[in-house]
Every structure is written in C-alpha cells, then in structure tokens.
Amino acid sequence: MVGGNFMEQLDFSIGGRSGDLSIAIVDSDNFALAYLAHRLQTSMPLATIVWTANSGNETVERCLTDPRPRIVLMGIGYSGMQGMGVCRTIRAHNDTTSLVLFAPVVTTEHRMRAAASGAQGIYAKQVETNIEHIIGRAQSGAALQDGFMSVSEAYRKLREAPIPRQFRLSPREAAALDLASRGLSMDQISEYMGVKPSTVKTFVTRASHKLGVQTVRQAIAVWTENSRFVAPQMR
C-alpha cells in the first residue's frame, strides 16, 4: 500500500493544518511513518507534515516539485545504499530542503556515504532519539554533524548530477515494474494496484522506455540491479 493512502486512513491528518515548518517523512515501513507523523504532530504543533512516502521514486518526484518541504526525514535500511541514492538525487537538484537520514544502525561507513550524498546528518532510528531537537537544528539548513555539509554547500558540490534512470519513473510506473520483477502477472498487478490490466501494461511499457530498454524482461533486469526501496513495499 502506498504511504500516502495508508496515512489517510489514520485518525490524524497529514498536511491538513498550517504551520511554520513543513516536514516530509519517508520510510519503507508504513508503521514507522505513522508513529513518527503522530509523534511530531503531538510534540511540534507548529510543524506541518506535508506528505509521507514509502518509495524513493515518489520522494524524488515530490522533492523536486514546488512547494518543497523545509525538512525531509528519511528512514533507510541497514545497507543504506538505495537511500543514499535517493538523497544524492534530491540534493543535486534541490538547494532548499534539509535531508536528515535515520538508519537502524549507524556506522562510520554510513556517515561517510550520507555526507557524500548531500545529507545534513544521519542518526540511529530509535525511540529515544531526540528527533524534535534534530528538526529544530535542521531548520536553518546547516550541517548537523561533523563531516557533513550545509544544504547550500552540498548542493553546490552535487548540483546538476544526472538523475539515475530508476528515479525517472513515476511512482506508479515504479510500483508496476517492481511487482513484475517479483514474478506477479499483469492480472495480479492489476488487482494489487486497483487498475485495469491495460493500464498496468502502459505503466510497464513507459517504465521500459524511461530505462532505455526495449523489453519488459530487460527493464526488470535493470530494475533488479537496484535496491527496491525505490518502489512501495508490498502489503
């Protein structure tokens, strides 16, 4: 289930009230999204959760479209590789949003990759982490930890880097191709996504063209070379 749709079913609103600080939350775990959104809306009443996402493609698309959030809180996996790719792609084309990463375990390698990807800091994804304090510091766009760059510094270093081809897909194209890569038939993908089989075929065909290949099999091969954080998780 796509993050936005999931969040809309909860008993609190996303982006439904005005605030002085716009925040977006990204995580492949919908329950982590729900927990953090609820926590921040309770503890930071002047903040607005403008959107949530659980796919890298959707995150890139939204961060490169106005209005852009002041801060993005992005959960990444243990390796963090795909999350770093999302972060780097955003930073190369966005000079206003602070990018704060969270990982289950933060190693020296994580810190080095996060800094090189244009993030302002990376923290352990733990309940006791003082996220509110981190957000307060991130508003200015400054570097949050030693070895990291400010938003403006990171943008100047990474700007105009080409967007990786997997992020050229729309969220729906990415979701359809990801499901196809898992072995689902067009009919199964159609049922899962709630669209007609012909629409699924259109999504996959467009994805193939954007990936620069001729067949669906080739598109799946290209897709599976990358971590699947770029697409919404399966239910």
Biotite code that builds the C-alpha atoms (Angstrom):
import biotite.structure as struc

atoms = struc.array([
    struc.Atom([0.000, 0.000, 0.000], chain_id="A", res_id=1, res_name="MET", atom_name="CA", element="C"),
    struc.Atom([1.356, 3.399, -0.915], chain_id="A", res_id=2, res_name="VAL", atom_name="CA", element="C"),
    struc.Atom([2.353, 5.523, 2.080], chain_id="A", res_id=3, res_name="GLY", atom_name="CA", element="C"),
    struc.Atom([0.020, 8.447, 1.391], chain_id="A", res_id=4, res_name="GLY", atom_name="CA", element="C"),
    struc.Atom([-3.050, 6.247, 1.097], chain_id="A", res_id=5, res_name="ASN", atom_name="CA", element="C"),
    struc.Atom([-2.127, 4.391, 4.280], chain_id="A", res_id=6, res_name="PHE", atom_name="CA", element="C"),
    struc.Atom([-1.668, 7.593, 6.231], chain_id="A", res_id=7, res_name="MET", atom_name="CA", element="C"),
    struc.Atom([-5.010, 8.981, 5.101], chain_id="A", res_id=8, res_name="GLU", atom_name="CA", element="C"),
    struc.Atom([-6.732, 6.091, 6.892], chain_id="A", res_id=9, res_name="GLN", atom_name="CA", element="C"),
    struc.Atom([-5.314, 7.093, 10.266], chain_id="A", res_id=10, res_name="LEU", atom_name="CA", element="C"),
    struc.Atom([-7.179, 9.246, 12.761], chain_id="A", res_id=11, res_name="ASP", atom_name="CA", element="C"),
    struc.Atom([-4.950, 12.299, 12.317], chain_id="A", res_id=12, res_name="PHE", atom_name="CA", element="C"),
    struc.Atom([-4.479, 14.494, 9.281], chain_id="A", res_id=13, res_name="SER", atom_name="CA", element="C"),
    struc.Atom([-1.487, 14.936, 7.017], chain_id="A", res_id=14, res_name="ILE", atom_name="CA", element="C"),
    struc.Atom([-0.989, 18.425, 5.648], chain_id="A", res_id=15, res_name="GLY", atom_name="CA", element="C"),
    struc.Atom([-4.379, 19.421, 6.978], chain_id="A", res_id=16, res_name="GLY", atom_name="CA", element="C"),
    struc.Atom([-3.336, 22.397, 9.061], chain_id="A", res_id=17, res_name="ARG", atom_name="CA", element="C"),
    struc.Atom([-0.999, 25.321, 8.646], chain_id="A", res_id=18, res_name="SER", atom_name="CA", element="C"),
    struc.Atom([2.317, 25.535, 10.437], chain_id="A", res_id=19, res_name="GLY", atom_name="CA", element="C"),
    struc.Atom([5.594, 27.390, 10.352], chain_id="A", res_id=20, res_name="ASP", atom_name="CA", element="C"),
    struc.Atom([7.670, 24.347, 9.443], chain_id="A", res_id=21, res_name="LEU", atom_name="CA", element="C"),
    struc.Atom([6.976, 21.899, 6.617], chain_id="A", res_id=22, res_name="SER", atom_name="CA", element="C"),
    struc.Atom([8.226, 18.349, 7.101], chain_id="A", res_id=23, res_name="ILE", atom_name="CA", element="C"),
    struc.Atom([8.065, 15.271, 4.880], chain_id="A", res_id=24, res_name="ALA", atom_name="CA", element="C"),
    struc.Atom([8.633, 11.752, 6.189], chain_id="A", res_id=25, res_name="ILE", atom_name="CA", element="C"),
    struc.Atom([9.978, 8.838, 4.151], chain_id="A", res_id=26, res_name="VAL", atom_name="CA", element="C"),
    struc.Atom([10.225, 5.223, 5.257], chain_id="A", res_id=27, res_name="ASP", atom_name="CA", element="C"),
    struc.Atom([9.588, 1.820, 3.682], chain_id="A", res_id=28, res_name="SER", atom_name="CA", element="C"),
    struc.Atom([7.796, 0.834, 6.912], chain_id="A", res_id=29, res_name="ASP", atom_name="CA", element="C"),
    struc.Atom([4.284, 2.282, 6.988], chain_id="A", res_id=30, res_name="ASN", atom_name="CA", element="C"),
    struc.Atom([4.011, 1.828, 10.747], chain_id="A", res_id=31, res_name="PHE", atom_name="CA", element="C"),
    struc.Atom([7.210, 3.827, 11.250], chain_id="A", res_id=32, res_name="ALA", atom_name="CA", element="C"),
    struc.Atom([5.664, 6.543, 9.096], chain_id="A", res_id=33, res_name="LEU", atom_name="CA", element="C"),
    struc.Atom([2.516, 6.543, 11.199], chain_id="A", res_id=34, res_name="ALA", atom_name="CA", element="C"),
    struc.Atom([4.395, 6.605, 14.502], chain_id="A", res_id=35, res_name="TYR", atom_name="CA", element="C"),
    struc.Atom([6.692, 9.463, 13.552], chain_id="A", res_id=36, res_name="LEU", atom_name="CA", element="C"),
    struc.Atom([3.937, 11.572, 11.984], chain_id="A", res_id=37, res_name="ALA", atom_name="CA", element="C"),
    struc.Atom([1.782, 11.193, 15.082], chain_id="A", res_id=38, res_name="HIS", atom_name="CA", element="C"),
    struc.Atom([4.701, 11.927, 17.408], chain_id="A", res_id=39, res_name="ARG", atom_name="CA", element="C"),
    struc.Atom([5.660, 15.125, 15.602], chain_id="A", res_id=40, res_name="LEU", atom_name="CA", element="C"),
    struc.Atom([2.121, 16.412, 15.289], chain_id="A", res_id=41, res_name="GLN", atom_name="CA", element="C"),
    struc.Atom([1.764, 15.956, 19.039], chain_id="A", res_id=42, res_name="THR", atom_name="CA", element="C"),
    struc.Atom([5.140, 17.340, 20.107], chain_id="A", res_id=43, res_name="SER", atom_name="CA", element="C"),
    struc.Atom([5.601, 20.068, 17.462], chain_id="A", res_id=44, res_name="MET", atom_name="CA", element="C"),
    struc.Atom([2.260, 21.815, 16.915], chain_id="A", res_id=45, res_name="PRO", atom_name="CA", element="C"),
    struc.Atom([3.808, 24.481, 14.654], chain_id="A", res_id=46, res_name="LEU", atom_name="CA", element="C"),
    struc.Atom([5.070, 21.837, 12.253], chain_id="A", res_id=47, res_name="ALA", atom_name="CA", element="C"),
    struc.Atom([3.073, 20.550, 9.297], chain_id="A", res_id=48, res_name="THR", atom_name="CA", element="C"),
    struc.Atom([3.581, 17.055, 7.934], chain_id="A", res_id=49, res_name="ILE", atom_name="CA", element="C"),
    struc.Atom([3.082, 17.992, 4.293], chain_id="A", res_id=50, res_name="VAL", atom_name="CA", element="C"),
    struc.Atom([3.417, 14.479, 2.909], chain_id="A", res_id=51, res_name="TRP", atom_name="CA", element="C"),
    struc.Atom([4.712, 10.986, 3.596], chain_id="A", res_id=52, res_name="THR", atom_name="CA", element="C"),
    struc.Atom([6.143, 8.431, 1.181], chain_id="A", res_id=53, res_name="ALA", atom_name="CA", element="C"),
    struc.Atom([7.466, 4.885, 1.225], chain_id="A", res_id=54, res_name="ASN", atom_name="CA", element="C"),
    struc.Atom([9.053, 4.885, -2.211], chain_id="A", res_id=55, res_name="SER", atom_name="CA", element="C"),
    struc.Atom([12.202, 6.544, -3.461], chain_id="A", res_id=56, res_name="GLY", atom_name="CA", element="C"),
    struc.Atom([10.608, 7.490, -6.771], chain_id="A", res_id=57, res_name="ASN", atom_name="CA", element="C"),
    struc.Atom([7.780, 9.352, -5.073], chain_id="A", res_id=58, res_name="GLU", atom_name="CA", element="C"),
    struc.Atom([10.239, 11.028, -2.716], chain_id="A", res_id=59, res_name="THR", atom_name="CA", element="C"),
    struc.Atom([12.427, 12.292, -5.558], chain_id="A", res_id=60, res_name="VAL", atom_name="CA", element="C"),
    struc.Atom([9.407, 13.481, -7.538], chain_id="A", res_id=61, res_name="GLU", atom_name="CA", element="C"),
    struc.Atom([7.953, 15.428, -4.618], chain_id="A", res_id=62, res_name="ARG", atom_name="CA", element="C"),
    struc.Atom([11.241, 16.928, -3.503], chain_id="A", res_id=63, res_name="CYS", atom_name="CA", element="C"),
    struc.Atom([11.866, 18.272, -6.993], chain_id="A", res_id=64, res_name="LEU", atom_name="CA", element="C"),
    struc.Atom([8.391, 19.800, -7.260], chain_id="A", res_id=65, res_name="THR", atom_name="CA", element="C"),
    struc.Atom([7.298, 23.044, -5.586], chain_id="A", res_id=66, res_name="ASP", atom_name="CA", element="C"),
    struc.Atom([6.380, 23.632, -2.856], chain_id="A", res_id=67, res_name="PRO", atom_name="CA", element="C"),
    struc.Atom([9.327, 21.767, -1.379], chain_id="A", res_id=68, res_name="ARG", atom_name="CA", element="C"),
    struc.Atom([9.377, 20.760, 2.285], chain_id="A", res_id=69, res_name="PRO", atom_name="CA", element="C"),
    struc.Atom([11.803, 22.506, 4.627], chain_id="A", res_id=70, res_name="ARG", atom_name="CA", element="C"),
    struc.Atom([12.970, 19.159, 6.048], chain_id="A", res_id=71, res_name="ILE", atom_name="CA", element="C"),
    struc.Atom([12.799, 15.545, 4.869], chain_id="A", res_id=72, res_name="VAL", atom_name="CA", element="C"),
    struc.Atom([13.213, 12.813, 7.491], chain_id="A", res_id=73, res_name="LEU", atom_name="CA", element="C"),
    struc.Atom([14.253, 9.684, 5.604], chain_id="A", res_id=74, res_name="MET", atom_name="CA", element="C"),
    struc.Atom([14.485, 6.203, 7.044], chain_id="A", res_id=75, res_name="GLY", atom_name="CA", element="C"),
    struc.Atom([16.946, 3.903, 5.276], chain_id="A", res_id=76, res_name="ILE", atom_name="CA", element="C"),
    struc.Atom([17.788, 0.208, 5.581], chain_id="A", res_id=77, res_name="GLY", atom_name="CA", element="C"),
    struc.Atom([20.800, -1.498, 7.089], chain_id="A", res_id=78, res_name="TYR", atom_name="CA", element="C"),
    struc.Atom([22.972, -1.076, 3.976], chain_id="A", res_id=79, res_name="SER", atom_name="CA", element="C"),
    struc.Atom([21.540, 2.343, 3.203], chain_id="A", res_id=80, res_name="GLY", atom_name="CA", element="C"),
    struc.Atom([22.692, 2.147, -0.402], chain_id="A", res_id=81, res_name="MET", atom_name="CA", element="C"),
    struc.Atom([19.409, 2.968, -2.113], chain_id="A", res_id=82, res_name="GLN", atom_name="CA", element="C"),
    struc.Atom([18.515, 5.613, 0.450], chain_id="A", res_id=83, res_name="GLY", atom_name="CA", element="C"),
    struc.Atom([21.827, 7.303, -0.284], chain_id="A", res_id=84, res_name="MET", atom_name="CA", element="C"),
    struc.Atom([20.960, 7.291, -3.990], chain_id="A", res_id=85, res_name="GLY", atom_name="CA", element="C"),
    struc.Atom([17.624, 8.961, -3.269], chain_id="A", res_id=86, res_name="VAL", atom_name="CA", element="C"),
    struc.Atom([19.353, 11.537, -1.071], chain_id="A", res_id=87, res_name="CYS", atom_name="CA", element="C"),
    struc.Atom([22.034, 12.323, -3.655], chain_id="A", res_id=88, res_name="ARG", atom_name="CA", element="C"),
    struc.Atom([19.493, 12.686, -6.454], chain_id="A", res_id=89, res_name="THR", atom_name="CA", element="C"),
    struc.Atom([17.421, 15.128, -4.417], chain_id="A", res_id=90, res_name="ILE", atom_name="CA", element="C"),
    struc.Atom([20.394, 17.177, -3.309], chain_id="A", res_id=91, res_name="ARG", atom_name="CA", element="C"),
    struc.Atom([21.731, 17.550, -6.851], chain_id="A", res_id=92, res_name="ALA", atom_name="CA", element="C"),
    struc.Atom([18.502, 19.328, -7.834], chain_id="A", res_id=93, res_name="HIS", atom_name="CA", element="C"),
    struc.Atom([17.198, 20.832, -4.588], chain_id="A", res_id=94, res_name="ASN", atom_name="CA", element="C"),
    struc.Atom([19.023, 23.618, -2.741], chain_id="A", res_id=95, res_name="ASP", atom_name="CA", element="C"),
    struc.Atom([16.457, 24.352, -0.044], chain_id="A", res_id=96, res_name="THR", atom_name="CA", element="C"),
    struc.Atom([15.461, 21.141, 1.759], chain_id="A", res_id=97, res_name="THR", atom_name="CA", element="C"),
    struc.Atom([17.393, 19.739, 4.713], chain_id="A", res_id=98, res_name="SER", atom_name="CA", element="C"),
    struc.Atom([17.836, 15.978, 4.378], chain_id="A", res_id=99, res_name="LEU", atom_name="CA", element="C"),
    struc.Atom([18.071, 14.048, 7.651], chain_id="A", res_id=100, res_name="VAL", atom_name="CA", element="C"),
    struc.Atom([18.628, 10.291, 7.452], chain_id="A", res_id=101, res_name="LEU", atom_name="CA", element="C"),
    struc.Atom([17.808, 7.593, 10.003], chain_id="A", res_id=102, res_name="PHE", atom_name="CA", element="C"),
    struc.Atom([19.152, 4.025, 9.968], chain_id="A", res_id=103, res_name="ALA", atom_name="CA", element="C"),
    struc.Atom([18.741, 1.031, 12.300], chain_id="A", res_id=104, res_name="PRO", atom_name="CA", element="C"),
    struc.Atom([22.489, 1.077, 12.869], chain_id="A", res_id=105, res_name="VAL", atom_name="CA", element="C"),
    struc.Atom([24.777, 3.996, 12.039], chain_id="A", res_id=106, res_name="VAL", atom_name="CA", element="C"),
    struc.Atom([28.344, 3.042, 11.182], chain_id="A", res_id=107, res_name="THR", atom_name="CA", element="C"),
    struc.Atom([31.301, 5.146, 10.098], chain_id="A", res_id=108, res_name="THR", atom_name="CA", element="C"),
    struc.Atom([30.653, 3.973, 6.548], chain_id="A", res_id=109, res_name="GLU", atom_name="CA", element="C"),
    struc.Atom([27.031, 5.136, 6.815], chain_id="A", res_id=110, res_name="HIS", atom_name="CA", element="C"),
    struc.Atom([28.215, 8.576, 7.920], chain_id="A", res_id=111, res_name="ARG", atom_name="CA", element="C"),
    struc.Atom([30.706, 8.870, 5.075], chain_id="A", res_id=112, res_name="MET", atom_name="CA", element="C"),
    struc.Atom([28.160, 7.826, 2.445], chain_id="A", res_id=113, res_name="ARG", atom_name="CA", element="C"),
    struc.Atom([25.450, 10.060, 3.891], chain_id="A", res_id=114, res_name="ALA", atom_name="CA", element="C"),
    struc.Atom([27.750, 13.084, 3.902], chain_id="A", res_id=115, res_name="ALA", atom_name="CA", element="C"),
    struc.Atom([28.877, 12.376, 0.336], chain_id="A", res_id=116, res_name="ALA", atom_name="CA", element="C"),
    struc.Atom([25.214, 12.076, -0.711], chain_id="A", res_id=117, res_name="SER", atom_name="CA", element="C"),
    struc.Atom([24.383, 15.593, 0.468], chain_id="A", res_id=118, res_name="GLY", atom_name="CA", element="C"),
    struc.Atom([22.541, 14.778, 3.700], chain_id="A", res_id=119, res_name="ALA", atom_name="CA", element="C"),
    struc.Atom([22.895, 17.115, 6.672], chain_id="A", res_id=120, res_name="GLN", atom_name="CA", element="C"),
    struc.Atom([23.158, 14.293, 9.199], chain_id="A", res_id=121, res_name="GLY", atom_name="CA", element="C"),
    struc.Atom([22.370, 10.655, 9.942], chain_id="A", res_id=122, res_name="ILE", atom_name="CA", element="C"),
    struc.Atom([21.020, 9.257, 13.217], chain_id="A", res_id=123, res_name="TYR", atom_name="CA", element="C"),
    struc.Atom([20.000, 5.945, 14.760], chain_id="A", res_id=124, res_name="ALA", atom_name="CA", element="C"),
    struc.Atom([16.367, 5.027, 14.201], chain_id="A", res_id=125, res_name="LYS", atom_name="CA", element="C"),
    struc.Atom([15.470, 4.625, 17.867], chain_id="A", res_id=126, res_name="GLN", atom_name="CA", element="C"),
    struc.Atom([12.553, 5.796, 20.006], chain_id="A", res_id=127, res_name="VAL", atom_name="CA", element="C"),
    struc.Atom([14.918, 7.652, 22.337], chain_id="A", res_id=128, res_name="GLU", atom_name="CA", element="C"),
    struc.Atom([16.474, 9.684, 19.531], chain_id="A", res_id=129, res_name="THR", atom_name="CA", element="C"),
    struc.Atom([15.550, 13.330, 20.124], chain_id="A", res_id=130, res_name="ASN", atom_name="CA", element="C"),
    struc.Atom([14.040, 13.951, 16.716], chain_id="A", res_id=131, res_name="ILE", atom_name="CA", element="C"),
    struc.Atom([12.424, 17.201, 17.798], chain_id="A", res_id=132, res_name="GLU", atom_name="CA", element="C"),
    struc.Atom([15.817, 18.669, 18.713], chain_id="A", res_id=133, res_name="HIS", atom_name="CA", element="C"),
    struc.Atom([17.274, 17.492, 15.403], chain_id="A", res_id=134, res_name="ILE", atom_name="CA", element="C"),
    struc.Atom([14.415, 19.128, 13.496], chain_id="A", res_id=135, res_name="ILE", atom_name="CA", element="C"),
    struc.Atom([14.916, 22.368, 15.377], chain_id="A", res_id=136, res_name="GLY", atom_name="CA", element="C"),
    struc.Atom([18.552, 22.477, 14.299], chain_id="A", res_id=137, res_name="ARG", atom_name="CA", element="C"),
    struc.Atom([17.794, 21.354, 10.720], chain_id="A", res_id=138, res_name="ALA", atom_name="CA", element="C"),
    struc.Atom([15.502, 24.313, 10.012], chain_id="A", res_id=139, res_name="GLN", atom_name="CA", element="C"),
    struc.Atom([18.462, 26.534, 9.209], chain_id="A", res_id=140, res_name="SER", atom_name="CA", element="C"),
    struc.Atom([19.879, 24.168, 6.592], chain_id="A", res_id=141, res_name="GLY", atom_name="CA", element="C"),
    struc.Atom([23.166, 23.896, 8.495], chain_id="A", res_id=142, res_name="ALA", atom_name="CA", element="C"),
    struc.Atom([25.255, 20.753, 8.787], chain_id="A", res_id=143, res_name="ALA", atom_name="CA", element="C"),
    struc.Atom([24.065, 18.763, 11.806], chain_id="A", res_id=144, res_name="LEU", atom_name="CA", element="C"),
    struc.Atom([27.140, 16.643, 12.464], chain_id="A", res_id=145, res_name="GLN", atom_name="CA", element="C"),
    struc.Atom([30.882, 16.816, 11.966], chain_id="A", res_id=146, res_name="ASP", atom_name="CA", element="C"),
    struc.Atom([31.937, 15.861, 8.455], chain_id="A", res_id=147, res_name="GLY", atom_name="CA", element="C"),
    struc.Atom([28.630, 16.915, 6.873], chain_id="A", res_id=148, res_name="PHE", atom_name="CA", element="C"),
    struc.Atom([27.855, 19.923, 4.687], chain_id="A", res_id=149, res_name="MET", atom_name="CA", element="C"),
    struc.Atom([25.105, 22.508, 4.873], chain_id="A", res_id=150, res_name="SER", atom_name="CA", element="C"),
    struc.Atom([22.285, 22.367, 2.319], chain_id="A", res_id=151, res_name="VAL", atom_name="CA", element="C"),
    struc.Atom([23.855, 25.097, 0.188], chain_id="A", res_id=152, res_name="SER", atom_name="CA", element="C"),
    struc.Atom([27.360, 23.607, 0.348], chain_id="A", res_id=153, res_name="GLU", atom_name="CA", element="C"),
    struc.Atom([26.150, 20.122, -0.584], chain_id="A", res_id=154, res_name="ALA", atom_name="CA", element="C"),
    struc.Atom([24.049, 21.471, -3.434], chain_id="A", res_id=155, res_name="TYR", atom_name="CA", element="C"),
    struc.Atom([26.982, 23.382, -4.899], chain_id="A", res_id=156, res_name="ARG", atom_name="CA", element="C"),
    struc.Atom([29.065, 20.213, -4.812], chain_id="A", res_id=157, res_name="LYS", atom_name="CA", element="C"),
    struc.Atom([26.472, 17.870, -6.315], chain_id="A", res_id=158, res_name="LEU", atom_name="CA", element="C"),
    struc.Atom([24.289, 20.116, -8.496], chain_id="A", res_id=159, res_name="ARG", atom_name="CA", element="C"),
    struc.Atom([23.351, 19.086, -11.994], chain_id="A", res_id=160, res_name="GLU", atom_name="CA", element="C"),
    struc.Atom([24.401, 15.481, -11.492], chain_id="A", res_id=161, res_name="ALA", atom_name="CA", element="C"),
    struc.Atom([22.238, 13.339, -13.804], chain_id="A", res_id=162, res_name="PRO", atom_name="CA", element="C"),
    struc.Atom([19.158, 11.759, -12.261], chain_id="A", res_id=163, res_name="ILE", atom_name="CA", element="C"),
    struc.Atom([19.666, 7.956, -12.071], chain_id="A", res_id=164, res_name="PRO", atom_name="CA", element="C"),
    struc.Atom([17.375, 6.307, -14.558], chain_id="A", res_id=165, res_name="ARG", atom_name="CA", element="C"),
    struc.Atom([15.399, 4.342, -11.966], chain_id="A", res_id=166, res_name="GLN", atom_name="CA", element="C"),
    struc.Atom([14.261, 7.672, -10.487], chain_id="A", res_id=167, res_name="PHE", atom_name="CA", element="C"),
    struc.Atom([12.923, 8.880, -13.831], chain_id="A", res_id=168, res_name="ARG", atom_name="CA", element="C"),
    struc.Atom([9.968, 6.552, -13.382], chain_id="A", res_id=169, res_name="LEU", atom_name="CA", element="C"),
    struc.Atom([6.749, 7.840, -11.862], chain_id="A", res_id=170, res_name="SER", atom_name="CA", element="C"),
    struc.Atom([5.697, 6.205, -8.570], chain_id="A", res_id=171, res_name="PRO", atom_name="CA", element="C"),
    struc.Atom([3.041, 4.135, -10.376], chain_id="A", res_id=172, res_name="ARG", atom_name="CA", element="C"),
    struc.Atom([5.435, 3.038, -13.112], chain_id="A", res_id=173, res_name="GLU", atom_name="CA", element="C"),
    struc.Atom([7.983, 2.072, -10.472], chain_id="A", res_id=174, res_name="ALA", atom_name="CA", element="C"),
    struc.Atom([5.398, 0.128, -8.470], chain_id="A", res_id=175, res_name="ALA", atom_name="CA", element="C"),
    struc.Atom([4.167, -1.796, -11.530], chain_id="A", res_id=176, res_name="ALA", atom_name="CA", element="C"),
    struc.Atom([7.681, -2.718, -12.637], chain_id="A", res_id=177, res_name="LEU", atom_name="CA", element="C"),
    struc.Atom([8.708, -3.704, -9.126], chain_id="A", res_id=178, res_name="ASP", atom_name="CA", element="C"),
    struc.Atom([5.742, -6.043, -8.828], chain_id="A", res_id=179, res_name="LEU", atom_name="CA", element="C"),
    struc.Atom([6.541, -7.525, -12.235], chain_id="A", res_id=180, res_name="ALA", atom_name="CA", element="C"),
    struc.Atom([10.111, -8.126, -11.061], chain_id="A", res_id=181, res_name="SER", atom_name="CA", element="C"),
    struc.Atom([8.688, -10.152, -8.168], chain_id="A", res_id=182, res_name="ARG", atom_name="CA", element="C"),
    struc.Atom([7.005, -12.535, -10.597], chain_id="A", res_id=183, res_name="GLY", atom_name="CA", element="C"),
    struc.Atom([3.437, -11.205, -10.481], chain_id="A", res_id=184, res_name="LEU", atom_name="CA", element="C"),
    struc.Atom([1.357, -11.450, -13.656], chain_id="A", res_id=185, res_name="SER", atom_name="CA", element="C"),
    struc.Atom([-0.271, -8.427, -15.268], chain_id="A", res_id=186, res_name="MET", atom_name="CA", element="C"),
    struc.Atom([-3.639, -9.557, -13.858], chain_id="A", res_id=187, res_name="ASP", atom_name="CA", element="C"),
    struc.Atom([-2.189, -9.877, -10.349], chain_id="A", res_id=188, res_name="GLN", atom_name="CA", element="C"),
    struc.Atom([-0.540, -6.471, -10.586], chain_id="A", res_id=189, res_name="ILE", atom_name="CA", element="C"),
    struc.Atom([-3.822, -5.053, -11.855], chain_id="A", res_id=190, res_name="SER", atom_name="CA", element="C"),
    struc.Atom([-5.663, -6.387, -8.818], chain_id="A", res_id=191, res_name="GLU", atom_name="CA", element="C"),
    struc.Atom([-2.964, -5.223, -6.419], chain_id="A", res_id=192, res_name="TYR", atom_name="CA", element="C"),
    struc.Atom([-2.820, -1.687, -7.832], chain_id="A", res_id=193, res_name="MET", atom_name="CA", element="C"),
    struc.Atom([-6.570, -1.372, -8.408], chain_id="A", res_id=194, res_name="GLY", atom_name="CA", element="C"),
    struc.Atom([-6.270, -0.534, -12.105], chain_id="A", res_id=195, res_name="VAL", atom_name="CA", element="C"),
    struc.Atom([-7.057, -2.259, -15.402], chain_id="A", res_id=196, res_name="LYS", atom_name="CA", element="C"),
    struc.Atom([-4.557, -4.736, -16.911], chain_id="A", res_id=197, res_name="PRO", atom_name="CA", element="C"),
    struc.Atom([-4.199, -2.393, -19.894], chain_id="A", res_id=198, res_name="SER", atom_name="CA", element="C"),
    struc.Atom([-3.144, 0.384, -17.511], chain_id="A", res_id=199, res_name="THR", atom_name="CA", element="C"),
    struc.Atom([-0.542, -1.887, -15.931], chain_id="A", res_id=200, res_name="VAL", atom_name="CA", element="C"),
    struc.Atom([0.812, -2.650, -19.397], chain_id="A", res_id=201, res_name="LYS", atom_name="CA", element="C"),
    struc.Atom([1.051, 1.078, -20.069], chain_id="A", res_id=202, res_name="THR", atom_name="CA", element="C"),
    struc.Atom([2.937, 1.650, -16.800], chain_id="A", res_id=203, res_name="PHE", atom_name="CA", element="C"),
    struc.Atom([5.427, -1.130, -17.568], chain_id="A", res_id=204, res_name="VAL", atom_name="CA", element="C"),
    struc.Atom([5.895, -0.030, -21.182], chain_id="A", res_id=205, res_name="THR", atom_name="CA", element="C"),
    struc.Atom([6.590, 3.559, -20.132], chain_id="A", res_id=206, res_name="ARG", atom_name="CA", element="C"),
    struc.Atom([8.987, 2.330, -17.465], chain_id="A", res_id=207, res_name="ALA", atom_name="CA", element="C"),
    struc.Atom([10.874, 0.285, -20.061], chain_id="A", res_id=208, res_name="SER", atom_name="CA", element="C"),
    struc.Atom([11.230, 3.295, -22.339], chain_id="A", res_id=209, res_name="HIS", atom_name="CA", element="C"),
    struc.Atom([12.457, 5.519, -19.499], chain_id="A", res_id=210, res_name="LYS", atom_name="CA", element="C"),
    struc.Atom([15.018, 2.878, -18.530], chain_id="A", res_id=211, res_name="LEU", atom_name="CA", element="C"),
    struc.Atom([16.288, 2.867, -22.104], chain_id="A", res_id=212, res_name="GLY", atom_name="CA", element="C"),
    struc.Atom([15.428, -0.753, -22.929], chain_id="A", res_id=213, res_name="VAL", atom_name="CA", element="C"),
    struc.Atom([13.148, -2.455, -25.414], chain_id="A", res_id=214, res_name="GLN", atom_name="CA", element="C"),
    struc.Atom([11.505, -5.293, -23.495], chain_id="A", res_id=215, res_name="THR", atom_name="CA", element="C"),
    struc.Atom([9.909, -5.850, -20.120], chain_id="A", res_id=216, res_name="VAL", atom_name="CA", element="C"),
    struc.Atom([12.465, -8.565, -19.347], chain_id="A", res_id=217, res_name="ARG", atom_name="CA", element="C"),
    struc.Atom([15.283, -6.083, -19.949], chain_id="A", res_id=218, res_name="GLN", atom_name="CA", element="C"),
    struc.Atom([13.519, -3.485, -17.804], chain_id="A", res_id=219, res_name="ALA", atom_name="CA", element="C"),
    struc.Atom([13.191, -5.976, -14.943], chain_id="A", res_id=220, res_name="ILE", atom_name="CA", element="C"),
    struc.Atom([16.891, -6.817, -15.226], chain_id="A", res_id=221, res_name="ALA", atom_name="CA", element="C"),
    struc.Atom([17.822, -3.137, -14.972], chain_id="A", res_id=222, res_name="VAL", atom_name="CA", element="C"),
    struc.Atom([15.394, -2.627, -12.111], chain_id="A", res_id=223, res_name="TRP", atom_name="CA", element="C"),
    struc.Atom([16.641, -5.522, -10.010], chain_id="A", res_id=224, res_name="THR", atom_name="CA", element="C"),
    struc.Atom([20.192, -4.164, -10.127], chain_id="A", res_id=225, res_name="GLU", atom_name="CA", element="C"),
    struc.Atom([18.988, -1.514, -7.691], chain_id="A", res_id=226, res_name="ASN", atom_name="CA", element="C"),
    struc.Atom([17.635, -1.792, -4.157], chain_id="A", res_id=227, res_name="SER", atom_name="CA", element="C"),
    struc.Atom([13.862, -1.954, -4.043], chain_id="A", res_id=228, res_name="ARG", atom_name="CA", element="C"),
    struc.Atom([13.496, 0.941, -1.649], chain_id="A", res_id=229, res_name="PHE", atom_name="CA", element="C"),
    struc.Atom([12.667, 2.960, -4.774], chain_id="A", res_id=230, res_name="VAL", atom_name="CA", element="C"),
    struc.Atom([9.264, 1.280, -5.012], chain_id="A", res_id=231, res_name="ALA", atom_name="CA", element="C"),
    struc.Atom([6.440, 0.923, -2.462], chain_id="A", res_id=232, res_name="PRO", atom_name="CA", element="C"),
    struc.Atom([6.652, -2.186, -0.318], chain_id="A", res_id=233, res_name="GLN", atom_name="CA", element="C"),
    struc.Atom([4.173, -4.998, -0.839], chain_id="A", res_id=234, res_name="MET", atom_name="CA", element="C"),
    struc.Atom([1.354, -5.463, 1.598], chain_id="A", res_id=235, res_name="ARG", atom_name="CA", element="C"),
])
